[in-house]
């Protein structure tokens, strides 16, 4: 009985160091193009319910710092 208790304590102790959660690392884009002001010729488009600004073949999204080029 004592052996069973010791083995179960070792087993519980070993399991306490392993976790089911995994670390997720999200990489940020290396370069972000921020435009302070869009030209007058931009068009407002909606893609999947989100608002984007389209000009010169690129889509822009509004942020606090200006407009950021995004892939849609």
C-alpha positions as CSV (number, residue, x, y, z in Angstrom):
1,X,0.0,0.0,0.0
2,X,2.8,2.4,0.8
3,X,4.4,1.7,-2.6
4,X,1.2,2.6,-4.3
5,X,1.0,5.9,-2.4
6,X,4.6,6.8,-3.3
7,X,4.1,6.0,-7.0
8,X,0.9,8.0,-7.1
9,X,2.5,11.0,-5.5
10,X,5.4,10.8,-7.9
11,X,2.9,10.6,-10.8
12,X,1.0,13.6,-9.6
13,X,4.2,15.6,-9.1
14,X,5.4,14.8,-12.6
15,X,2.1,15.8,-14.2
16,X,2.2,19.2,-12.4
17,X,5.1,20.2,-14.6
18,X,3.3,19.5,-17.9
19,X,0.6,21.7,-19.2
20,X,-2.0,21.3,-21.9
21,X,-1.7,25.0,-22.8
22,X,0.7,25.9,-25.6
23,X,2.4,29.1,-26.2
24,X,1.1,30.9,-29.3
25,X,3.5,33.3,-30.9
26,X,2.0,35.8,-33.4
27,X,4.5,37.5,-35.6
28,X,3.9,41.1,-36.5
29,X,4.4,42.3,-40.1
30,X,7.9,43.6,-40.7
31,X,6.9,46.9,-42.4
32,X,3.7,48.8,-42.1
33,X,2.8,51.6,-44.5
34,X,0.9,54.4,-42.7
35,X,-0.7,57.2,-44.7
36,X,-1.8,60.2,-42.8
37,X,-4.3,61.5,-45.3
38,X,-5.9,59.7,-48.2
39,X,-6.2,61.5,-51.6
40,X,-9.6,62.9,-52.6
41,X,-10.2,60.1,-55.2
42,X,-10.5,57.3,-52.7
43,X,-13.6,55.0,-52.7
44,X,-15.3,53.5,-49.6
45,X,-15.8,49.8,-50.1
46,X,-17.3,47.1,-47.8
47,X,-15.7,43.7,-47.6
48,X,-17.4,41.1,-45.4
49,X,-19.1,43.9,-43.5
50,X,-16.0,45.8,-42.8
51,X,-15.2,49.3,-44.1
52,X,-12.1,49.8,-46.3
53,X,-10.9,52.7,-48.3
54,X,-9.7,51.9,-51.9
55,X,-7.3,53.9,-53.9
56,X,-4.7,53.1,-56.6
57,X,-5.2,49.4,-56.4
58,X,-4.7,49.1,-52.6
59,X,-7.1,48.8,-49.7
60,X,-6.6,50.9,-46.6
61,X,-8.0,50.5,-43.1
62,X,-8.4,53.5,-40.7
63,X,-6.4,53.5,-37.5
64,X,-5.6,56.1,-34.8
65,X,-2.3,57.0,-36.6
66,X,-3.7,57.3,-40.1
67,X,-4.6,54.7,-42.8
68,X,-2.8,51.4,-43.0
69,X,-2.4,49.3,-46.2
70,X,-4.0,45.9,-45.8
71,X,-4.6,42.8,-47.9
72,X,-8.2,42.0,-48.5
